[in-house]
Amino acid sequence: MEKLKEDYISIDTSLEYMEAIAIEYIPDVDIDPSTGERYICGTTALPIFIRRYNQNELYGNFTYEEYIAHEDIQNTLKGLGVDIDKFWFLLLFIFDYTCGTCLDGMKATGIGIEQLTKFAKAIADNHKEINQFGVSFKKPITISVKVEGKHQIVIDNANAIGYLATTIINNLKEIEEHPWMQSQQVSMTTNAEEKESVQIWLFYKIFNDFFNLSPYDKLFNVRQKKGSTISLSKTLLISRLIYFTKLSTNKNFSEDEFTLKGYIKQYKDKRIDTVNSIYF
């Protein structure tokens, strides 16, 4: 296929599907100066993807010709009413994105508000009582702070620990609204990888999220015609894409959706703590 035009105002219509899911995963956020409210204004992934595509830097060892020639995949896409070329760019982006997250990710901390909430809850769950002497706990408890190259500081005073937890709990709403508390911190020099099975699950999840986006959730919700042998299962389609892109060499992925369903069940509540090194 020809190179994509690097015009981020008049965007190539072939990137419609890719842009739609990229907005969900890599949104470009701006602030309304009149209200101070944050709002999504596109995606920062678009120029990165176009540049990588034009310079042949995308992950993946499969071609457009192979994609077009894959009868099962093409029959399902046509049966669902999916635009073949738009879906090709969606496939390229999702494969590239999962590689940037799982194979070549960057180490990240957890989200601040989540860590503080778990911290306060662990203390509160161990709370025994408060009396005239202060706070007491069911089991001995300490808090330690370690600064690299410095001596570790240990807090073992029950009253200090109890007060700290209470302060966090009483101010959770205000803390949660602070923008720092909703973001992860990234170590640019520390690589992190996820297992191949996690990449397969993430590949499925992003495609599934795409099919659940409005208006595609209704547009591609097509019933099987009576007597037709062409599968319109989106799960089986994604499973076949996993085998097609060589995310897995297990041929079962190309034959049925049961193998993929095992991955979906295994990683249902999975949280990926690596940050994408390409589309961050």
C-alpha positions as CSV (number, residue, x, y, z in Angstrom):
1,M,0.0,0.0,0.0
2,E,1.0,3.6,-0.5
3,K,2.5,5.7,2.2
4,L,0.1,7.6,4.4
5,K,-0.1,11.4,4.1
6,E,1.4,13.2,7.1
7,D,-1.5,15.7,7.4
8,Y,-2.9,15.6,10.9
9,I,-5.8,17.9,10.1
10,S,-7.2,16.2,7.0
11,I,-6.6,12.7,8.2
12,D,-6.6,9.8,5.8
13,T,-10.0,8.1,6.0
14,S,-8.3,4.7,6.1
15,L,-7.2,5.5,9.6
16,E,-10.8,5.8,11.0
17,Y,-10.8,2.6,12.9
18,M,-7.2,3.0,14.2
19,E,-7.9,6.6,15.4
20,A,-11.1,5.5,17.1
21,I,-9.4,2.9,19.4
22,A,-6.2,5.0,19.8
23,I,-8.3,7.8,21.3
24,E,-9.4,5.3,24.0
25,Y,-5.9,4.1,24.8
26,I,-3.7,7.1,24.0
27,P,-5.9,10.2,24.3
28,D,-4.6,13.7,23.7
29,V,-5.9,15.8,26.6
30,D,-6.2,19.6,26.7
31,I,-7.6,22.0,29.2
32,D,-10.4,24.5,28.5
33,P,-9.0,27.8,29.6
34,S,-12.4,29.2,30.4
35,T,-13.5,26.4,32.8
36,G,-10.2,24.7,33.7
37,E,-11.8,21.3,32.7
38,R,-9.8,18.7,30.9
39,Y,-11.2,17.3,27.6
40,I,-10.0,14.8,25.0
41,C,-9.0,16.3,21.7
42,G,-7.9,13.4,19.5
43,T,-4.9,11.1,20.1
44,T,-1.2,11.5,20.3
45,A,-0.7,8.1,18.6
46,L,-1.7,9.3,15.2
47,P,1.5,11.1,14.1
48,I,3.6,8.3,15.7
49,F,1.8,5.6,13.9
50,I,1.9,7.4,10.5
51,R,5.6,8.0,10.8
52,R,6.3,4.4,11.8
53,Y,4.2,3.1,9.0
54,N,5.8,5.3,6.4
55,Q,9.3,4.4,7.6
56,N,8.6,0.6,7.8
57,E,9.2,0.6,11.6
58,L,6.1,-1.1,12.7
59,Y,6.3,-4.4,14.6
60,G,5.0,-7.4,12.7
61,N,6.1,-9.9,10.1
62,F,2.9,-10.1,7.9
63,T,1.9,-8.4,4.8
64,Y,-1.2,-6.8,3.3
65,E,-1.2,-9.3,0.5
66,E,-1.2,-12.2,3.1
67,Y,-4.0,-10.4,4.9
68,I,-6.1,-10.1,1.8
69,A,-5.5,-13.7,0.8
70,H,-6.6,-15.1,4.2
71,E,-10.1,-16.4,3.2
72,D,-11.5,-17.0,6.7
73,I,-10.5,-13.6,8.0
74,Q,-11.8,-11.8,4.8
75,N,-15.1,-13.7,4.8
76,T,-15.8,-12.7,8.4
77,L,-14.9,-9.1,7.8
78,K,-17.1,-8.9,4.7
79,G,-19.9,-10.6,6.5
80,L,-19.8,-8.1,9.3
81,G,-19.6,-5.2,6.9
82,V,-16.1,-4.1,8.1
83,D,-14.1,-1.9,5.7
84,I,-11.1,-4.1,4.7
85,D,-8.5,-1.4,4.4
86,K,-9.5,0.5,7.6
87,F,-9.3,-2.8,9.5
88,W,-5.8,-3.4,8.1
89,F,-4.5,-0.2,9.7
90,L,-6.4,-1.1,12.9
91,L,-4.6,-4.5,12.9
92,L,-1.2,-2.9,12.3
93,F,-1.7,-0.4,15.1
94,I,-3.0,-2.9,17.7
95,F,-0.2,-5.3,16.9
96,D,2.4,-2.5,17.2
97,Y,0.8,-1.2,20.4
98,T,0.8,-4.6,22.1
99,C,4.5,-5.1,21.2
100,G,5.4,-1.6,22.6
101,T,3.6,-2.5,25.8
102,C,4.5,-6.2,26.4
103,L,7.8,-6.8,24.5
104,D,9.4,-3.4,24.8
105,G,7.6,-1.7,27.7
106,M,8.9,0.6,30.4
107,K,8.7,0.0,34.1
108,A,6.1,2.1,35.9
109,T,4.8,2.6,39.4
110,G,1.2,2.0,40.4
111,I,-1.2,4.9,40.3
112,G,-0.8,7.2,43.3
113,I,-4.4,7.2,44.6
114,E,-4.6,3.4,44.4
115,Q,-1.3,2.9,46.3
116,L,-2.5,5.4,49.0
117,T,-5.9,3.7,49.3
118,K,-4.3,0.2,49.7
119,F,-1.9,1.6,52.2
120,A,-4.6,3.3,54.4
121,K,-6.8,0.2,54.1
122,A,-4.1,-2.2,55.3
123,I,-3.6,0.0,58.4
124,A,-7.4,0.4,59.0
125,D,-8.0,-3.4,58.7
126,N,-5.5,-4.0,61.4
127,H,-7.1,-1.4,63.8
128,K,-8.2,-2.7,67.2
129,E,-9.4,0.3,69.2
130,I,-9.0,3.9,70.3
131,N,-8.9,4.8,74.0
132,Q,-7.5,7.4,76.3
133,F,-4.0,6.1,75.5
134,G,-4.3,6.3,71.8
135,V,-4.5,3.8,68.9
136,S,-3.9,0.1,69.3
137,F,-3.7,-2.6,66.6
138,K,-4.5,-6.3,66.4
139,K,-0.9,-7.2,65.2
140,P,2.3,-5.2,65.5
141,I,2.7,-2.8,62.6
142,T,5.5,-0.6,61.2
143,I,6.0,1.7,58.3
144,S,9.4,2.0,56.7
145,V,10.8,4.5,54.2
146,K,13.9,3.7,52.2
147,V,15.8,6.4,50.3
148,E,18.6,5.0,48.1
149,G,22.0,5.5,49.7
150,K,20.4,6.5,53.0
151,H,19.5,4.7,56.2
152,Q,16.0,3.3,56.4
153,I,13.5,5.2,58.5
154,V,11.1,3.1,60.5
155,I,7.8,4.4,62.1
156,D,6.6,2.0,64.8
157,N,4.6,4.4,66.9
158,A,0.9,3.2,66.7
159,N,-0.5,6.6,67.2
160,A,1.6,8.1,64.4
161,I,0.6,5.2,62.1
162,G,-3.1,5.5,63.0
163,Y,-3.1,9.2,62.5
164,L,-1.5,8.9,59.1
165,A,-4.1,6.4,57.9
166,T,-7.0,8.5,59.2
167,T,-5.6,11.6,57.5
168,I,-5.4,9.8,54.1
169,I,-8.9,8.2,54.5
170,N,-10.5,11.6,55.5
171,N,-9.0,13.3,52.5
172,L,-9.3,10.6,49.8
173,K,-11.7,12.6,47.7
174,E,-9.5,15.7,47.6
175,I,-6.4,13.5,47.0
176,E,-8.1,11.6,44.2
177,E,-9.0,14.8,42.3
178,H,-5.3,15.9,42.2
179,P,-3.9,15.1,38.7
180,W,-0.7,13.7,40.1
181,M,-2.6,11.0,41.8
182,Q,-4.1,9.6,38.6
183,S,-0.9,9.0,36.7
184,Q,1.9,6.5,36.8
185,Q,5.5,7.4,37.0
186,V,7.7,5.9,34.4
187,S,11.4,4.8,34.5
188,M,12.6,5.7,31.0
189,T,15.8,3.6,31.5
190,T,14.2,0.5,32.9
191,N,12.8,-2.0,30.4
192,A,9.9,-4.3,31.4
193,E,8.3,-7.2,29.6
194,E,5.1,-9.0,29.9
195,K,4.6,-12.7,29.0
196,E,3.6,-13.8,25.5
197,S,0.2,-14.9,26.9
198,V,-0.4,-11.4,28.3
199,Q,0.3,-9.9,24.9
200,I,-2.3,-12.3,23.3
201,W,-4.8,-11.2,25.9
202,L,-4.1,-7.5,25.4
203,F,-4.4,-8.0,21.6
204,Y,-7.8,-9.5,22.1
205,K,-8.9,-6.9,24.6
206,I,-8.1,-3.9,22.4
207,F,-9.9,-5.5,19.4
208,N,-12.9,-6.3,21.7
209,D,-12.9,-2.7,23.0
210,F,-13.0,-1.5,19.4
211,F,-16.0,-3.7,18.5
212,N,-17.8,-2.3,21.6
213,L,-17.2,1.4,20.6
214,S,-20.1,3.4,19.3
215,P,-21.2,3.2,16.5
216,Y,-19.3,0.0,15.7
217,D,-21.1,-1.9,18.4
218,K,-24.3,-1.6,16.4
219,L,-22.8,-1.3,12.9
220,F,-21.0,-4.7,13.1
221,N,-23.6,-6.5,15.1
222,V,-24.7,-8.8,12.3
223,R,-26.7,-12.0,12.7
224,Q,-25.6,-15.2,10.9
225,K,-27.7,-15.9,7.8
226,K,-29.5,-19.2,7.8
227,G,-27.5,-21.9,6.1
228,S,-24.3,-19.7,5.9
229,T,-21.1,-21.5,6.9
230,I,-19.2,-18.2,7.3
231,S,-18.5,-17.4,11.0
232,L,-19.4,-13.9,12.2
233,S,-18.0,-14.5,15.6
234,K,-15.7,-11.6,16.5
235,T,-13.9,-13.7,19.1
236,L,-13.1,-16.3,16.5
237,L,-12.0,-13.5,14.1
238,I,-9.6,-12.1,16.8
239,S,-8.4,-15.7,17.5
240,R,-7.5,-16.2,13.8
241,L,-5.7,-12.8,13.8
242,I,-3.6,-14.0,16.7
243,Y,-2.5,-17.0,14.6
244,F,-2.2,-14.9,11.4
245,T,0.1,-12.3,13.0
246,K,2.2,-15.1,14.6
247,L,1.5,-13.9,18.1
248,S,1.0,-17.6,18.7
249,T,2.0,-20.6,16.5
250,N,-0.7,-22.7,18.2
251,K,-2.9,-23.7,15.2
252,N,-5.9,-24.1,17.5
253,F,-6.2,-20.3,17.4
254,S,-7.1,-20.5,13.7
255,E,-9.6,-23.3,14.1
256,D,-11.8,-22.3,17.1
257,E,-12.2,-19.7,19.8
258,F,-11.9,-22.0,22.8
259,T,-8.1,-21.6,23.2
260,L,-8.5,-17.8,23.2
261,K,-11.3,-18.0,25.7
262,G,-8.9,-19.7,28.1
263,Y,-6.6,-16.6,28.0
264,I,-9.6,-14.3,28.4
265,K,-10.6,-16.1,31.5
266,Q,-7.1,-16.3,32.9
267,Y,-6.4,-12.6,32.5
268,K,-9.9,-11.2,33.1
269,D,-8.8,-8.8,35.9
270,K,-5.2,-8.4,34.7
271,R,-3.6,-5.0,35.2
272,I,-0.6,-4.2,33.1
273,D,2.0,-2.2,34.9
274,T,4.3,-1.6,32.0
275,V,4.1,1.7,30.0
276,N,4.2,1.6,26.2
277,S,7.6,2.6,24.9
278,I,6.2,3.7,21.5
279,Y,2.9,5.5,22.2
280,F,3.6,6.9,25.6
